[in-house]
Amino acid sequence: MSDRSKIEWTDATWNPVRGCTKISPGCKHCYAATFAERWRGIPNHPYEHGFDLRLVPDKLVDPLLYAHSRTIFVNSMSDLFHARVPDTYIASVFAVMHTADWHVYQVLTKRADRMRDVLTAARHAPPGKHIWLGVSVENKKHGLPRIELLRDTPAAVRFLSIEPLLEGLGELDLDGIDWVIVGGESGPGARPMHPEWVTSIQRQCLDADVPFFFKQWGGVQKGKHGRVLDGRTWDGLPPRPQLPVPTIEERKRRRSILEKEIVHVHGAET
């Protein structure tokens, strides 16, 4: 688990799955794929297999190692609801989130249909207020249907990551949405984001009383453009639940139970 994330809206990242495959225009310049492929073929590196999808069971219990409450972006380098991630593995990830319940978890997917189906059918406890479920929204064709699927998904907190924003989205239905992030694409080949696309979403969030977080203007050199909108930064977040941290003895006890379950269920998966 990376404890010092550079992503503006989270504290840490946790990747019990590595790698993914592209499914929509928002994936075209995927930062995670670019990063992972740099290390393909380097023995013993976490990404020696590049961006090929892999389960990493030995990373499942990482959140239990941290004594201080953090906001954790789950699978910043993958998608938990990828078709090749077994339902049993998804269940284990949620079991860890329920067990290490002094953190806030941000689960983001482009595979909103599978997230809805898996969580609707799940026999484990539904996501609590410390588990935030979100979908990526890059355009009307692929992104807007994900919002409807998210609305149908059991969740206490739902959010939209509208990044990279590739076109104007028009009027959004923000009913049942608790947070909106907006950002432009960055890095080589970055596609432009028009200011009026951003201000339209900002206005709608303000009107609907939905917290609005403006992440970046993006561009090939994103640092030059920053993240100021209308003369200020926008760092809206949903209310963060108060999360008491268990004693070290209790954390060890929970970790021991989970490790035994993980070895039993996923010991042979890599």
SULMOUR-V731839 format. One record per residue. N is the residue number from 1. PSI is psi in whole degrees, -180 to 180 (999 if undefined). OMEGA is omega in whole degrees, 0 to 359 (999 if undefined). Layout:
# SULMOUR-V731839
N&PSI&OMEGA ; N&PSI&OMEGA
This chain:
# SULMOUR-V731839
1&128&176 ; 2&121&189 ; 3&-2&181 ; 4&71&183 ; 5&143&174 ; 6&-4&177 ; 7&127&191 ; 8&-27&188 ; 9&15&178 ; 10&167&178 ; 11&-39&189 ; 12&163&175 ; 13&149&183 ; 14&122&187 ; 15&78&173 ; 16&-5&171 ; 17&141&176 ; 18&140&175 ; 19&163&184 ; 20&-176&172 ; 21&152&185 ; 22&138&183 ; 23&-8&183 ; 24&170&183 ; 25&-27&179 ; 26&-18&182 ; 27&-6&191 ; 28&-47&181 ; 29&48&185 ; 30&121&180 ; 31&-37&183 ; 32&-43&179 ; 33&-43&180 ; 34&-45&180 ; 35&-49&186 ; 36&-40&184 ; 37&-18&176 ; 38&-26&188 ; 39&4&181 ; 40&131&177 ; 41&-4&178 ; 42&111&185 ; 43&136&175 ; 44&3&174 ; 45&145&179 ; 46&-25&180 ; 47&38&177 ; 48&-20&176 ; 49&19&180 ; 50&-136&183 ; 51&18&174 ; 52&140&183 ; 53&131&179 ; 54&141&170 ; 55&145&181 ; 56&76&185 ; 57&-30&182 ; 58&-6&175 ; 59&-3&186 ; 60&-40&187 ; 61&4&184 ; 62&-41&181 ; 63&-23&180 ; 64&-8&182 ; 65&-13&187 ; 66&126&184 ; 67&-22&181 ; 68&145&180 ; 69&134&180 ; 70&159&168 ; 71&122&191 ; 72&123&174 ; 73&116&184 ; 74&124&179 ; 75&58&174 ; 76&-19&182 ; 77&24&180 ; 78&-164&176 ; 79&114&184 ; 80&-28&185 ; 81&22&172 ; 82&147&184 ; 83&-25&183 ; 84&3&173 ; 85&115&185 ; 86&151&176 ; 87&-37&181 ; 88&-35&180 ; 89&-42&176 ; 90&-42&179 ; 91&-38&179 ; 92&-39&177 ; 93&-44&179 ; 94&-33&177 ; 95&-40&177 ; 96&-44&180 ; 97&-38&177 ; 98&-34&183 ; 99&-47&177 ; 100&67&192 ; 101&14&174 ; 102&-2&174 ; 103&160&167 ; 104&133&182 ; 105&136&178 ; 106&109&182 ; 107&118&185 ; 108&135&182 ; 109&154&166 ; 110&-7&182 ; 111&63&187 ; 112&-29&180 ; 113&-42&180 ; 114&-39&178 ; 115&-45&178 ; 116&-47&185 ; 117&-45&182 ; 118&-45&184 ; 119&-27&175 ; 120&-37&182 ; 121&-9&187 ; 122&143&177 ; 123&-13&179 ; 124&174&183 ; 125&143&178 ; 126&158&180 ; 127&132&178 ; 128&-174&183 ; 129&-13&178 ; 130&2&178 ; 131&109&182 ; 132&128&181 ; 133&131&183 ; 134&163&175 ; 135&151&175 ; 136&141&180 ; 137&109&180 ; 138&-25&182 ; 139&-177&182 ; 140&-46&188 ; 141&-48&185 ; 142&-34&187 ; 143&-44&185 ; 144&-40&176 ; 145&-30&179 ; 146&-32&179 ; 147&-42&178 ; 148&-40&178 ; 149&-38&178 ; 150&-40&180 ; 151&-27&180 ; 152&3&184 ; 153&133&177 ; 154&119&181 ; 155&146&175 ; 156&-30&180 ; 157&127&180 ; 158&139&180 ; 159&159&178 ; 160&131&170 ; 161&97&183 ; 162&76&184 ; 163&128&355 ; 164&136&177 ; 165&113&189 ; 166&-11&178 ; 167&166&174 ; 168&137&185 ; 169&-8&182 ; 170&-156&181 ; 171&128&182 ; 172&146&171 ; 173&105&183 ; 174&13&177 ; 175&128&180 ; 176&3&179 ; 177&132&187 ; 178&-8&184 ; 179&143&177 ; 180&127&174 ; 181&138&176 ; 182&139&177 ; 183&155&176 ; 184&163&178 ; 185&147&180 ; 186&165&177 ; 187&-180&181 ; 188&132&179 ; 189&10&184 ; 190&131&178 ; 191&142&187 ; 192&152&174 ; 193&124&183 ; 194&138&182 ; 195&-37&182 ; 196&-26&176 ; 197&-40&182 ; 198&-48&184 ; 199&-28&176 ; 200&-45&179 ; 201&-42&178 ; 202&-47&180 ; 203&-44&182 ; 204&-37&178 ; 205&-43&179 ; 206&-43&180 ; 207&-35&183 ; 208&1&182 ; 209&43&177 ; 210&127&179 ; 211&134&184 ; 212&129&179 ; 213&117&177 ; 214&113&188 ; 215&-46&183 ; 216&156&171 ; 217&-26&178 ; 218&-152&184 ; 219&173&182 ; 220&-39&175 ; 221&84&190 ; 222&-27&181 ; 223&-28&180 ; 224&-27&186 ; 225&-22&174 ; 226&-154&184 ; 227&27&178 ; 228&132&178 ; 229&126&181 ; 230&41&173 ; 231&8&181 ; 232&168&172 ; 233&152&181 ; 234&111&187 ; 235&37&181 ; 236&142&178 ; 237&153&172 ; 238&160&175 ; 239&132&181 ; 240&125&180 ; 241&151&175 ; 242&123&191 ; 243&95&179 ; 244&137&180 ; 245&127&179 ; 246&164&175 ; 247&163&180 ; 248&-35&179 ; 249&-42&179 ; 250&-39&178 ; 251&-41&178 ; 252&-40&180 ; 253&-47&180 ; 254&-40&180 ; 255&-42&180 ; 256&-43&179 ; 257&-46&182 ; 258&-43&181 ; 259&-39&178 ; 260&-42&179 ; 261&-41&182 ; 262&-44&178 ; 263&-40&181 ; 264&-42&187 ; 265&-38&190 ; 266&12&185 ; 267&-31&183 ; 268&-4&184 ; 269&136&176 ; 270&999&999
